[in-house]
């Protein structure tokens, strides 16, 4: 979805952001940098952009009042895209704004990099992009160098691993009226970091495309089966696993989703179908997220969600049974002599 094979780093500004609540300060650079060294260019492109090659979710910059101009990051990014000569001044405004919201004691201080890239590809098109990155994690590195008669060994502390980008976002100069296309990285992924970076600083909302529609429906259905069904029906764990397996089979085999077709083929029970549609409606209202009744299925979203669809029946700490197919070939019973439950499994061949 995102590629940087043709990308170049046109301008870079680096600032230092402390934690305001801890009485730390921020330090702003006087000017931006124009990186001429080709090796350093390649290293920076790898550090800043390579994590996005595996990103599928695309967001929008937004604001709770539905006025994009009230989103500070949107405003500063728009100014840069309109007039590239304002890049460094707006990078300082972004740094100052991030400092102002860094008011939780667990937020780490670190360097803020604001970069202007040319020719970054997203969804098949090349665009200029603004990158905002924060490095918080530092590591120590050993350095070995030839010396007379052998080698010398030294180390460098507080260095940055270019294969570990802590936090970042790419704002692409396209679809500005809708909040731009935005890709996000947050490797720390703790609740405090996620809130202050994605929600408070960037103020993001998910773009309602096929990837997110597919991901949302699968997520809602999984929660419905694992959490809601027990409230309305008596259902065994094997039946739950069967419902999850059938849903994943549907999404892997179909090109498009239709809620009526899905409900009839996968749930195949009138009361269960009504319960699922009601659960979906409540989710949409609670999270203010519309999920269409029909859409093209995203294979990338299916592949990601498949990892969370567990088909494992865990029996005490002794056995795990993986159920991949016909649930009619496994029977549950109770042994009165041992006062224990048991499962009977039918099969033809043993491998």
Secondary structure, 3 states (H helix, E strand, C coil): CEECCCCEEEEEEEEEECCHHHCCCCECCCCCECCCCHHHHHHHHHHHHHHHHHCCCCEEECCCCCCHHHCHHHHHHHHHHHCHHHHHHHHHHHHHHHHHHCCCCCCCCEEEEEEEEEEEEECCEEEEEEEEEEECCCEEEEEEEEECCEEEEEEEEEECCCCCCCEEEEEECCCHHHCCEEEEEECCCCHHHHHHHHHHHHCEEECCCHHHHHHHHHHHHHHHHHHHHHHHCCCCHHHHHHHHHHHHHHHHHCCEEEHHHHHHHHHCCHHHHHHHHHHHHHHHHHHCCCCCCEEECCHHHHHHHHCCCCCEEEECCCEEEECCCCHHHEEEEEECCCCEEEEEECCCCCC
